[in-house]
Amino acid sequence: GAVVSQHPSWVICKSGTSVKIECRSLDFQATTMFWYRQFPKQSLMLMATSNEGSKATYEQGVEKDKFLINHASLTLSTLTVTSAHPEDSSFYICSASGLDPQYFGPGTRLTVL
Amino acid sequence: AQTVTQSQPEMSVQEAETVTLSCTYDTSESDYYLFWYKQPPSRQMILVIRQEAYKQQNATENRFSVNFQKAAKSFSLKISDSQLGDAAMYFCAYRGTLAGGKLIFGQGTELSVKP
């Protein structure tokens, strides 16, 4: 199947700093990328949908100014957690969709101290 | 709005035995897709099987098969000859043909396999 990478896989940061997570589709062009958040033992919660070259569509309750999403090319989307706080600590997963189905990245564990 | 429900938070199966994971969904759309994803301890989401709603034939992938009951809005996953490597969290997911292709996930079922 298609490969989606995420970088970094694990990041620890201090409260108040910003963190950028990259999501890349390695062998196909992803017209749409999705960002999810997952807490331990829970399901994936969709945060936003990003289409290449246009603004992301955020799900209800997700702060767009806190979670900045950029989808500058057909192979790269980035999620920036701005002014991170301990409650932002979570597992963040991206997925990419070119043709069916969606393919998922390996996830990024964010810990905010 | 579409919803997906997995009513079994945890399931257990003996190695080599068969287990069925349940999933129900609610939608007003007539055309859609259903998926089962596996999330092992590594947390990498892996597509197990998919079903197009317009197809009456149940999808199969080796030891994995589904029982798709469109009228009942039910989409169960059967794992035959269970292996230790099948132990994982399993998520049922719905995707309509509209709404940007986003997946709607169920709550998940944690499957343990006993040797």
Interface residues (C-beta under 8 A of the other chain):
Chain A: G1 T32 F34 Q38 K41 Q42 S43 L44 L46 T49 N51 T57 F91 I93 S95 S97 D100 P101 Q102 Y103 F104 P106 G107
Chain B: Y33 F35 Y37 S42 R43 Q44 M45 I46 L47 R50 M89 F91 G100 G101 K102 L103 I104 F105 G106 Q107 G108 E110
